[in-house]
Amino acid sequence: MTDSAFLTALELVIGLDADLLDVVGLSLKISLTAVAIAALLAFPLGAALALFRFPGRAPLIVTLNALMGLPPVVAGLAVYLLLSRAGPLGSLGLLFTPTAMVVAQVILVLPILAALTRQKVEELHGEYAEQLASIGVSRRRRIPTLLWDARLSLITVVLAGFGRASAEVGAVMIVGGNIDGVTRVMTTAIVLETSKGNLPLALGLGIVLLTLVGVINALAHLLGEATRRQLG
């Protein structure tokens, strides 16, 4: 039975099954949107933490590092409470929509991107601080310079964030509701289809998800090698 289900799953993937493509497409749309928003917020935040010294900096860094391991269900619960009818943002009607899922994934991914960005920029600043100071570049103006110089490393950081977002199930299940054709993504669909006994579709989605994770890791490895060669 398992062999038969696996073969059927391969047929679904190779044949570009419509239901499978709908789920994969929505998954990519939500995760890519969340990572893009998180990156726009996290890059300047991480760089600022690397370059500036101010009261509360150390606790903020510790908090960011701790939030890298934030349990997804906790993030999902927090967003649910914000967006539920009794919550402060309930009037927006965003609960059980892709927007709510994007918000939950941004909360999960942003600390990862910000913490890793801070580390990368801090390392670069340690190398170039004297040179930048000698030509009169202020700390604020160093942020875009160092972010650009760390671009290959930051792409790896973004890939790590995308890997976290695309493989997430708990938070998106809570705030999205796993509604067919509306908020059903790969991870939640795998859980549902397995519970229904629809192993071919669950396996097909699993194959796509594993392939996606493999591609992300391969790209991260290649970019890491490129960065090491660039730095000599």
C-alpha positions as CSV (number, residue, x, y, z in Angstrom):
1,M,0.0,0.0,0.0
2,T,2.8,2.4,0.9
3,D,4.6,1.7,-2.4
4,S,1.5,2.3,-4.3
5,A,0.8,5.5,-2.5
6,F,4.4,6.7,-3.2
7,L,4.1,5.9,-6.9
8,T,0.8,7.8,-7.0
9,A,2.4,10.7,-5.2
10,L,5.2,10.8,-7.8
11,E,2.6,10.8,-10.5
12,L,0.9,13.8,-8.9
13,V,4.1,15.7,-8.7
14,I,5.3,14.9,-12.2
15,G,1.9,15.4,-13.7
16,L,1.6,18.8,-11.9
17,D,-1.7,17.9,-10.2
18,A,-3.9,21.0,-9.9
19,D,-4.8,20.5,-6.2
20,L,-1.1,20.0,-5.4
21,L,0.0,23.1,-7.4
22,D,-2.6,25.3,-5.7
23,V,-1.3,24.3,-2.2
24,V,2.3,24.7,-3.2
25,G,1.6,28.1,-4.9
26,L,-0.1,29.5,-1.8
27,S,2.6,28.2,0.4
28,L,5.3,29.9,-1.6
29,K,3.3,33.1,-1.9
30,I,2.8,33.4,1.9
31,S,6.4,32.4,2.9
32,L,8.1,34.6,0.3
33,T,5.9,37.6,1.3
34,A,6.7,37.0,5.0
35,V,10.4,36.6,4.5
36,A,10.5,39.8,2.3
37,I,8.8,41.8,5.0
38,A,10.9,40.3,7.7
39,A,14.1,41.1,5.8
40,L,13.1,44.7,5.2
41,L,12.7,45.1,9.0
42,A,15.5,42.8,10.2
43,F,18.4,44.0,8.1
44,P,18.5,47.6,9.4
45,L,17.6,46.5,12.9
46,G,20.4,43.9,13.0
47,A,22.9,46.4,11.5
48,A,21.9,49.1,14.0
49,L,22.4,46.7,16.9
50,A,25.9,45.8,15.5
51,L,27.0,49.4,15.1
52,F,25.4,51.5,17.8
53,R,25.8,51.3,21.6
54,F,22.8,52.4,23.7
55,P,21.1,51.6,27.0
56,G,19.1,48.4,26.7
57,R,21.2,47.1,23.7
58,A,22.4,43.9,25.5
59,P,18.9,42.9,26.7
60,L,17.6,43.5,23.2
61,I,20.2,41.2,21.7
62,V,19.5,38.5,24.3
63,T,15.8,38.8,23.5
64,L,16.4,38.5,19.8
65,N,18.5,35.5,20.3
66,A,15.9,33.9,22.5
67,L,13.2,34.6,20.0
68,M,15.1,32.6,17.4
69,G,13.7,29.6,19.2
70,L,10.2,30.9,19.6
71,P,7.7,28.0,19.6
72,P,5.5,28.4,16.5
73,V,2.3,27.6,18.4
74,V,3.1,30.5,20.8
75,A,3.5,32.9,17.9
76,G,0.3,31.6,16.4
77,L,-1.6,32.0,19.6
78,A,-0.3,35.6,20.0
79,V,-1.5,36.5,16.5
80,Y,-4.8,34.7,17.1
81,L,-5.4,36.8,20.2
82,L,-4.6,40.0,18.4
83,L,-6.8,39.2,15.4
84,S,-9.7,37.4,17.1
85,R,-13.1,39.3,17.4
86,A,-12.3,40.1,21.0
87,G,-8.8,41.2,20.2
88,P,-7.5,44.7,19.6
89,L,-7.3,44.2,15.8
90,G,-10.4,42.0,15.5
91,S,-12.2,44.7,13.5
92,L,-9.8,44.2,10.6
93,G,-11.2,40.8,9.9
94,L,-7.8,39.2,9.2
95,L,-8.1,36.0,11.2
96,F,-8.2,32.9,9.0
97,T,-6.8,34.7,6.0
98,P,-3.4,34.5,4.2
99,T,-2.5,37.9,5.7
100,A,-2.8,36.5,9.2
101,M,-0.5,33.6,8.2
102,V,2.0,36.1,6.8
103,V,2.0,38.1,10.1
104,A,2.6,34.9,12.1
105,Q,5.5,33.9,9.8
106,V,7.0,37.4,10.0
107,I,7.0,37.1,13.8
108,L,8.8,33.8,13.6
109,V,11.4,34.8,10.9
110,L,12.2,38.4,11.9
111,P,14.3,37.5,15.0
112,I,16.3,34.9,13.1
113,L,17.1,37.4,10.3
114,A,17.9,40.3,12.7
115,A,20.1,38.2,15.0
116,L,22.1,36.7,12.2
117,T,22.4,40.0,10.4
118,R,23.8,41.6,13.6
119,Q,26.4,38.9,13.7
120,K,27.4,39.3,10.1
121,V,27.6,43.1,10.2
122,E,29.5,43.1,13.5
123,E,32.1,40.8,12.0
124,L,32.5,43.0,9.0
125,H,32.6,46.2,11.1
126,G,35.4,44.7,13.2
127,E,37.5,44.4,10.0
128,Y,36.6,47.8,8.4
129,A,35.9,50.1,11.3
130,E,39.2,51.9,11.2
131,Q,39.1,52.4,7.4
132,L,35.5,53.7,7.6
133,A,36.4,56.1,10.4
134,S,39.5,57.3,8.6
135,I,37.4,58.5,5.6
136,G,34.8,60.1,7.9
137,V,31.9,57.7,7.4
138,S,29.4,58.0,10.2
139,R,27.9,55.0,11.9
140,R,24.6,55.6,10.3
141,R,26.1,55.8,6.8
142,R,28.0,52.6,7.5
143,I,24.8,50.6,7.7
144,P,24.0,50.4,3.9
145,T,27.7,50.0,3.1
146,L,28.2,47.0,5.4
147,L,24.9,45.5,4.4
148,W,25.9,45.6,0.8
149,D,29.3,44.2,1.5
150,A,27.6,41.3,3.4
151,R,25.1,40.7,0.7
152,L,26.1,37.1,-0.1
153,S,26.0,36.2,3.6
154,L,22.6,37.9,4.0
155,I,21.2,35.9,1.1
156,T,22.1,32.8,3.1
157,V,20.4,34.4,6.1
158,V,17.3,35.0,4.0
159,L,17.3,31.3,2.8
160,A,17.5,30.2,6.5
161,G,14.5,32.3,7.2
162,F,12.6,31.0,4.2
163,G,13.4,27.5,5.3
164,R,11.9,28.2,8.7
165,A,8.8,29.8,7.2
166,S,8.0,27.2,4.6
167,A,8.3,24.3,7.0
168,E,6.1,25.9,9.7
169,V,2.8,24.3,10.6
170,G,1.7,25.2,14.1
171,A,1.3,29.0,13.8
172,V,-0.2,28.9,10.3
173,M,-2.7,26.2,11.4
174,I,-3.9,28.4,14.3
175,V,-4.3,31.7,12.5
176,G,-5.1,30.3,9.0
177,G,-7.6,27.6,9.9
178,N,-6.4,25.3,7.1
179,I,-9.3,26.3,4.8
180,D,-9.3,24.6,1.5
181,G,-8.4,26.9,-1.4
182,V,-7.9,29.9,1.0
183,T,-5.3,29.2,3.7
184,R,-4.3,25.6,3.1
185,V,-0.5,25.4,2.7
186,M,1.9,22.4,2.3
187,T,2.5,21.7,6.0
188,T,-1.1,21.9,7.1
189,A,-2.3,20.0,4.0
190,I,0.1,17.2,4.8
191,V,-1.3,16.9,8.4
192,L,-4.9,17.0,7.1
193,E,-4.5,14.6,4.2
194,T,-2.6,12.1,6.4
195,S,-5.4,12.1,9.0
196,K,-7.9,11.5,6.2
197,G,-5.9,8.6,4.8
198,N,-5.1,10.4,1.5
199,L,-1.5,9.3,1.5
200,P,-0.7,10.0,-2.2
201,L,-1.4,13.7,-1.9
202,A,0.3,14.0,1.5
203,L,3.3,12.2,0.2
204,G,3.3,14.3,-3.0
205,L,3.3,17.5,-0.9
206,G,6.0,16.0,1.3
207,I,8.2,15.3,-1.7
208,V,7.8,18.9,-2.9
209,L,8.6,20.2,0.6
210,L,11.7,18.0,1.0
211,T,12.8,19.1,-2.5
212,L,12.4,22.7,-1.5
213,V,14.3,22.3,1.7
214,G,17.1,20.5,-0.2
215,V,17.3,23.3,-2.8
216,I,17.5,25.9,0.0
217,N,20.3,24.1,1.8
218,A,22.2,23.6,-1.5
219,L,21.9,27.3,-2.3
220,A,23.0,28.2,1.2
221,H,26.0,26.0,0.9
222,L,27.0,27.4,-2.5
223,L,26.6,31.0,-1.2
224,G,28.7,30.1,1.8
225,E,31.5,28.8,-0.3
226,A,31.3,31.9,-2.5
227,T,31.5,34.1,0.5
228,R,34.6,32.3,1.8
229,R,36.3,32.6,-1.6
230,Q,35.4,36.3,-1.7
231,L,37.0,36.8,1.7
232,G,40.1,34.9,0.6
